[in-house]
């Protein structure tokens, strides 16, 4: 999954064990589906929690 607002997507790397053996792994962003007002219209977007938090703060002050 990918954040529709900031473009955050999965990152790849390695698990490194005590013996220094490298195995592949993936870090997934915390994506949630949310209704957000964009240009006065409600849209359903896939947002990471950081963007959700920012949107909430913007809506609260406006």
QUILINHU-V509919 format. One record per run of one state. SS is the DSSP state (A for helix, B for strand, O for the rest). FROM is the first residue (numbers start at 1). TO is the last residue. If there is no record, write none. Layout:
{{SS;FROM;TO} {SS;FROM;TO}}
This chain:
{{O;1;1} {B;2;2} {O;3;8} {B;9;9} {O;10;10} {B;11;16} {O;17;21} {B;22;27} {O;28;30} {B;31;38} {O;39;40} {B;41;48} {A;49;61} {O;62;62}}
